[in-house]
Structures are given as C-alpha cells and as structure tokens.
Amino acid sequence: NAGVMQNPRHLVRRRGQEARLRCSPMKGHSHVYWYRQLPEEGLKFMVYLQKENIIDESGMPKERFSAEFPKEGPSILRIQQVVRGDSAAYFCASSTRPGGANRGATEAFFGQGTRLTVV
Amino acid sequence: GENVEQHPSTLSVQEGDSAVIKCTYSDSASNYFPWYKQELGKRPQLIIDIRSNVGEKKDQRIAVTLNKTAKHFSLHITETQPEDSAVYFCAASMEGNKLTFGTGTQLKVEL
C-alpha cells in the first residue's frame, strides 16, 4: 500500500511563473490536507479537501493560491505568479473519513513534500 | 481558532537520559493530539497520538500524557538514543483533522 505521493519533490520557478504541486492520497483515503512549512518553522494549515469539495480553506492566502481534488486524479495545489516568499516546503497529508462524535479524528499521513524554490 | 504553544524550542540531552516536550492548546473542543517527528529534509512522521478520552498512552520508550482540564499535553522519551535527534511537533485537532501544530522542538541527543 503506497503512502501519500507528492510530486515533484523539488520545483524551481522564476518569479511570476505558476507552480503546480500534486498529491495522491493513500489508497482508501478520501481526505486531503495541504500544509506549508517555511524554513526553520512549523507546519501551517492551508486547505482541507474531499473529492470535488473544498471543506476548509481558512489557511489559504486570498490571492494567487488555489486547490482542487477532482473526482479522478490527484489533488492539485496551484500557485500563480509566484514570489520569493512562496519558497517553502509544501506537504500534503491524507486520512480516512474522520470518526464520529465518540471516536474523534483519525491519523493523518504525510507525503514527502514538494520543496518550492522561487528564484 | 486553535492555538498550540510548544516548549522548549531546543533541547539537548545526554544519551540515555529522558527528554520531555510540553504543549498547551487553547480550544477545549480539540479531542485529538498527535506527535510528529521530522528529520532534516524529510516528511513529518506520526510517532504517537492520544485522544481526549485517555490520560496517558505509552509505546516502548515513548509516552504521551494529556491533562484536559489544564489543556496541556506532553511527550516523554526515555533512554534517548542518537537516532532520536530530530524536530518534534505537537498538534491539536477537532473533528475533521485540520491539525494546528506547535512551533517544534529541536531535540539533540549527545553521545
């Protein structure tokens, strides 16, 4: 059972270009989460998606960033017109359906991340 | 929203000693508290977690305690080894798995 797969592992973009980061969740997982990790910092939540639905995008910057999780294929995090401040590691995590009121949340498994460098 | 604080930011211990990392959270609705270990340049890996209906959980040399009243939880590593050196993150979550992470603790186990 393959883990969470992210690609590319490393991505270099010039300022103003678009970056597309892909995430394939673990088999059987229908919930995908994107986190950003700036150098020497912790992970910050960006967006939570289920198939064809954005559940929570409270951590997404208002402009230039978008995410989708289509019915078929991987989840995509898209950054338009990248700037140097977008340079970071972007991690995707997946989990099974969250438990009910008496079971609580379930484990999230992380991919290897995409390290975006904007030059 | 949830806010998680983590201390200390760096921790050096001698091999064989114990290491303790502490976290506090703000939202009493949080009911899931995982701990992740991240080695340099690698993915965060879940090492242990605890749910709000349990006060303590142990897995070999690693244990986690939770005090819901005080809203704090701690990671305990006993008999530390050099391979325990890494950055450790605590996190808190409510239903839906959006994790709010602490700022991390750089643990260094010295020979």
Contacts between the chains, C-beta under 8 A, distances in Angstrom:
chain1	res1	chain2	res2	distance
A	31	B	97	6.4
A	33	B	97	6.6
A	33	B	98	6.8
A	33	B	99	7.4
A	35	B	99	7.7
A	35	B	101	7.9
A	41	B	103	7.1
A	41	B	104	7.7
A	42	B	89	6.0
A	42	B	101	4.6
A	42	B	102	6.3
A	42	B	103	4.8
A	42	B	104	5.0
A	43	B	44	6.8
A	43	B	89	6.8
A	43	B	99	7.5
A	43	B	101	4.7
A	44	B	101	7.5
A	45	B	98	5.4
A	45	B	99	6.6
A	45	B	100	6.8
A	48	B	96	6.8
A	48	B	97	7.2
A	48	B	98	5.5
A	55	B	96	7.0
A	56	B	96	7.1
A	56	B	98	5.8
A	58	B	1	7.6
A	91	B	43	6.7
A	91	B	44	7.0
A	93	B	99	7.8
A	95	B	97	5.2
A	98	B	95	5.4
A	98	B	96	5.4
A	98	B	97	5.6
A	99	B	95	7.6
A	101	B	95	7.4
A	104	B	31	4.6
A	104	B	32	4.9
A	104	B	51	4.7
A	104	B	52	6.7
A	104	B	53	7.7
A	104	B	95	7.2
A	105	B	31	6.9
A	105	B	32	4.0
A	105	B	93	4.9
A	105	B	94	7.1
A	105	B	95	6.0
A	105	B	96	6.9
A	105	B	97	4.8
A	106	B	97	6.8
A	107	B	34	6.9
A	107	B	46	5.7
A	107	B	49	6.5
A	108	B	34	7.5
A	108	B	46	7.6
A	108	B	97	5.6
A	108	B	99	6.4
A	109	B	46	7.1
A	110	B	36	7.8
A	110	B	43	4.5
A	110	B	44	5.0
A	110	B	45	7.3
A	111	B	43	6.3
A	112	B	42	7.2
A	112	B	43	5.0
A	113	B	43	5.9
